[in-house]
Structure formats: structure tokens, C-alpha cells
Amino acid sequence: MPEMTLIDAVRMAMDEELARDPNVIIIGEDVGVRGGVFRATMGLHEKYGSDRVIDSPLAEASIVGVGIGAALYGMRPICEIQFADFIHPAFNQIINEAAKMYYRSNGDWTVPMVIRTPYGGGIGGGLYHSQSLEAFFTHTPGLKVVVPSTPYDAKGLLKSAVRDPNPVMFFEPKKGYRLIKGEVPDEEYLVPLGKANVTREGTDVSVFAYGMMHYYTMQAAEKLAQEGISAEVIDLRTLYPVDRDAILASVEKTGKALVVYEDNLTGGYGAEIAALIGEHAFTSLDAPVRRLAGPDVPAVPFSHPMQDWFMLNPEKIAAAIRDLAGF
Amino acid sequence: MPTKVIMPQLGESVVEGTVTKWLKQEGELITEFDALLEVNTDKVDTEIPSPATGTVLKLLVPEGTTVTAGTILAWLGEPGEAIPPSEGPAAAAAPAFSQTAEVKSKVPAEAPQPAGVPARDLGFISPVVARVAADHQVDLNKVTGTGQGGRITKKDVLAFVEKRGSSPTAAAIPIWETPADGDLFRPTEMVFQSDQPSQATSQGGKPVKAGDQLVPHTTIRRSIADHMLKSKHTSPHVTTVMEVDLSRVVAHRAANKAAFARDGVNLTFTVYFITALSRALKDFPLANSSWSEEGLILHSAINIGMATSLGDDGLIVPVIKGADGLSLLGIARAVNDLANRARLRKLQPDEVQGGTFTITNHGISGSLFATPIINQPQCGILGVGIIQKRAVVINDAIAIRPMVYISLTFDHRILDGASADNFLARVVDLLQNWS
């Protein structure tokens, strides 16, 4: 099984889906000739041509709007928003049109569209290239929200997303694009949406994370194992609909829960996990549910020391787990 | 101020008692320390002395009713004195045993705070700790906290429960020191509910065919059933048997019987077996131990339990404490005294507890040898068969000797076959070479 980077796995998934289904198309800024700003679509334009790998104007509302229209006509568009930070002009299309189409048409119309977008900080991207925006979309029923954290899952989840009959927001941890490597089978496989993955079994604390924070959490857990602290790590993978059973089962086992997310603390997605646990696993809790997240400041700072202050890392996560384990 | 009479905890592991007879009725006068009622537990029958001088104002528990230790049984005071409203009339009207449906609603009532164990500041009690404590009847005052600031964690309480076992009896608080907080007559199976219903007693519900008779279990029979079943489930039992030539013991007994009798003591063979057993235990500390998950507990004291038949009513095991420190006469006195009082049902609760090894003399009923069941949590039990004159071969000559089979049932977790045999051989040696 070849080892590859997360972005290679994303590309592989799209390549396979383009080859499998002639209705699959890619639309986005520089996704064609240039192969994408992160090279996610590199080679696909040459392989599948301008009709299927389409360079769009710098207009995100248009990318998504065209995607919705194509989807309603039976295509399966994969829209790329170059940075999640640029998604806001398309917000109206996503929330008001894509998310509600199936509901509003009483099931007559669906939007089988994927919106891929790199998210997250730690790459020196500053205010406009570092945001984590998943919470906006997990708040919107009608959208599925997926965040892979390994190359294997990136390929399997993206393929599932392409085949899903409804719109899927696919957030890719950009810092992990080339940092996170893993084995990815050449052959066809799918990772189902809506299923979390217990990536490390443990007994002392349950840690819920996704995307880049899952990668860091695994490192933290590894380190803590040497100190005798047994952290169970759950990669949520799909944030909406979330795998409640997996979350509650783990909390029932350990009695302690830490939710790690990179976004600002307040109103962030982890708050929902914390609420879910508080509501449905109260009598299993041996400690308050804790959130470890970015500070409530308007953006990830550009200055490197400031960026480091904002960003979580394995040490900060380990400290939080250690503290909770000792509670 | 009226005084309450509470069902005492009559022993370390005795959690309930049955009021068998009221010796005074309502309105009668009683002096402090005079017997007020008779109580039967799974171990002993005993009289409960009055805690005060006064008039019996109210008897709350009818004869034949079993209640938990700590339950208020009666009120004493001046004639006409009112019983505290919270505990008096409510108590009098408290539902009896059969009204379980009503009683259930009272279950969430807080466990009584033991007056004897000073409450400490437990700090934050997490939801899961509270739940585990409630499910397993854990007094959190007794749990050591290892969390932040000494907080009791889920692991702490689970470890406590595991160590104690699912039944709270072993570590039960001395609740006779505690007012029962007015929740009287709570059926004990609700108070001490266990996740695993006793297997010995859960086989009820079988239809009784016409002509058959259902005999309700007595407390002692139920207790025996529980203990036997639990023991078989706890220890891997292995029995080894050896034969003893009792010539020297018989001679010694014949020579000393009269002298002992002058001291008012009946010198029985049992006395010799107990003496030999306690000396052998001294030489083999492993046999005088108890298994625990943390490690083997070697007991410093040698306390020999002596299985004593009560006829069809069952059996009871009074304990000779510190048997290794007693002379033959001392042991003979203890054996006589305990056996007599066992048959008269006059044993004190503590006299049937704390045994570290047990001996059972099944030879009395003609048994040649047997494979007795270990009295938990002990390591073994010695069975003594009938003493018979048998033809034995000694130096290629046939001789007639008083012989006995003694069997050792041991916990194979603790002792292996060879070590158990060495221990039993030591008992044989002490008896055969009695001096």
C-alpha cells in the first residue's frame, strides 16, 4: 500500500471519481491549468479536459451557484473554494439554496454537490488564509460537514461525499496537506459519512478532535502514554451528522471528555459535542467536559509568535489531557 | 425525651435481624439493660437489652419481621410522652414488608450519615461517582480520593467497590449507631440491593406440585446456602486425604480424661485435632491465609472455626481465637464452652467470626471421609472422619490400631498439591507422635 500525503489522497479520490462517473466535474479558482493553488487538482485538467475541470472566475458565489445549477441538472460538481476564508461571498448560495433545496422541493430536487475547501491556521496565512469555519455550516441542517484527518480517510470520505445525494462541505486541514502522511490503498474503497473513528483506545480521558487537531491529539496521546496516562482519541470525521453513539460510548467508558478544536472557543463546533455529552452522558461524567480551542480573537494573527500563541499544538493538548486526567 | 431502640448490627457482617419475640409490650415498664426483645440473625439468636429505663411507648416492628441493622424498633419514654413526629407516627404508619410499591418511592432517600464515622469534606462528587456510590451502596466517607485536592474519582470508587465486592456487607458502616432517618422497614433487599442476586436464593418461583410442600427457608438455611455456593464459586477446591494412627492420642486421652474431668472439662478427640491443626498452621503460614487480588493475606492470628451441627436447623461455626496460644486444656475448655452454647443458641455474634481455618468433624455422624467446602475467605478446611479400629500393616505384621481418615480441602489458588500434602502430613505427624 503506497504511503502518500493527505493532498495526494484528495487528488486520488477526485481522479477516481472523475474516471468512474462522467457527471463528476470540478469547478474552482485555478483548479484547471494550474492544478490548484495547493496542487490538489494537478494533472486532472490534462487528463479530463476543460469541460470537466473548470477554471472559474474569482467569484465564490458564482462557483457555488454554478455548482448548484449543475447539480440540479444531474451533474455531480466538486466545487473548490481556494481558502475557507473566501467562502463568505458564497454563503448565501450554500445556506439559502444548496442546504434547503431538498427540503423546499419536498424531496423532488437534490443538490449532489461537494464543496472542498482548505481550512485552518499555522501556515503563516494570517487573517485571510487561516480560518476554521465548520461551525457556520454544522449549524445548517441540509448540509453534511466532513473533515478528514488522515490520507486514508480523505480519499474514502471524499469519494463518499461525491456520491452523496445532498450537499457536503468538505474541509481539508491545509497545514496537514503535506505534513500528514499515511497509507492509502490504490483500490476503490469508501469511508462512510456519519461515522467517527476511535483512533486510539484509552481508559482515562476521551479526547474528541478532527482534522489537524486530531493529528496533534494523537501525538499528545502518544506522549502521555509514556507518562502512564491513557487517552482515548476519537476522530469525529463527520461533524454533521455527528456519530453520537461513538461519542457517548467513549465517555461512558472513561468518564472524562475533552473536545479539541482549532476554531475560536465560543460558539465553536466543540461546544456542540460538549453539550451532547452533558445532556446524554451526565451520569457517566467524572469531571466537567472541557473544551480546548483557539482564543476568542477575531482572527489568527500573522505574526509568528502571535500565531503560535493562537494555535493549539501537541504540547498544549497534552497539558489539557494531563490536567483532566488528574482531576 | 423518648429513647429509640434500634436494631443493632450484631456482628461485622450481619446486616439484618429478625424480631423473634418482644419481651415487653407497649405500656410496660422496663429497666435499662433488661432484655427487651429477642432477635435472630443469620448467625445467632440473642437478646437485645433496653437502652434506657422507662415505659415502652410503641413497638414498631412486629414479631417475625426482618429489618436492617439501624432500623428503629421501638420507643421508650415517660408514659404518655409523644414520639417525635418525624419518626413516630410516620414510623408507625410506615409500610410493612408487603407494601413494596410504596416503599420503593422512598429508596432514593439519602444514606444515613454514620455518627460513628466522622464525615469529612468529600469535595466535588462527580455525577458518575454519585451514581456508582448509589448503585453499590458505597459510603463515600470510606473511599480514598486520589483526584485533584483529594477528590474521589470514578476509578477510586470503582476500585473500592471491586475490593469490597458488590455486596456492601463486608464494609458496611456500623449503622446501629445511626438513626435510621425515619425510613423504617425498608426491605433489606432494597437497602442492600446487589447487582447479582444471590444464586442460592434466586431459584424460587418453581411451581409446587400438588402434594408437595414448600418449606420457607430459615435465615440460617439461606445463609448456609449463600455461603456454600459462594465458596464453590470463589475457590478452586481440591481435597487430599491421609490416614492417621491415633494410638498415642488414644493413650494420652485415656490417661488424662479423668484429670480433665475434675476440671469440669470433657477431653474429646476434637480437642486433639484442633491442637494439632493449630500447631501445623503455625509451621505452614501459607495455609493460614486468604486470597485477595492484591496479594496473599497471611494471617497473624490462628483462629480455628469449629463446625458445630445444630441438627436439622443447620450448622454454625464458632471460632477458637488464638488457638496456637492455648494449651490442650485451654482448647478443651474453649471447645466445650463454644459447642455447648452453640447448641443452646447462646453464642455472641463475634464468637462466630474471624476464623482463619476451619475443622469439621463429620466422623461423628459415621462418615469415613468427606470433601468439605471451604469457609470463605479461608484457605482450607480439615475434615475428620470416624475413628475406627482397623487392621494395619506395621513392619510386615498385621496390627489393630485406632485409625482415622483426615481430609484437607484447600484453595488451589493458594496451595499446590505438594504443599497442601506437606501441611496435612504435618498434622498427621503431630497426631501420630503425640506427646
Boltz contact constraints between the chains, C-beta under 6 A:
constraints:
  - contact:
      token1: [A, 255]
      token2: [B, 128]
      max_distance: 6.0
  - contact:
      token1: [A, 255]
      token2: [B, 154]
      max_distance: 6.0
  - contact:
      token1: [A, 282]
      token2: [B, 127]
      max_distance: 6.0
  - contact:
      token1: [A, 283]
      token2: [B, 127]
      max_distance: 6.0
  - contact:
      token1: [A, 283]
      token2: [B, 131]
      max_distance: 6.0
  - contact:
      token1: [A, 284]
      token2: [B, 128]
      max_distance: 6.0
  - contact:
      token1: [A, 285]
      token2: [B, 126]
      max_distance: 6.0
  - contact:
      token1: [A, 285]
      token2: [B, 127]
      max_distance: 6.0
  - contact:
      token1: [A, 285]
      token2: [B, 128]
      max_distance: 6.0
  - contact:
      token1: [A, 286]
      token2: [B, 126]
      max_distance: 6.0
  - contact:
      token1: [A, 286]
      token2: [B, 128]
      max_distance: 6.0
  - contact:
      token1: [A, 286]
      token2: [B, 153]
      max_distance: 6.0
  - contact:
      token1: [A, 286]
      token2: [B, 154]
      max_distance: 6.0
  - contact:
      token1: [A, 326]
      token2: [B, 148]
      max_distance: 6.0
  - contact:
      token1: [A, 327]
      token2: [B, 147]
      max_distance: 6.0
  - contact:
      token1: [A, 327]
      token2: [B, 148]
      max_distance: 6.0
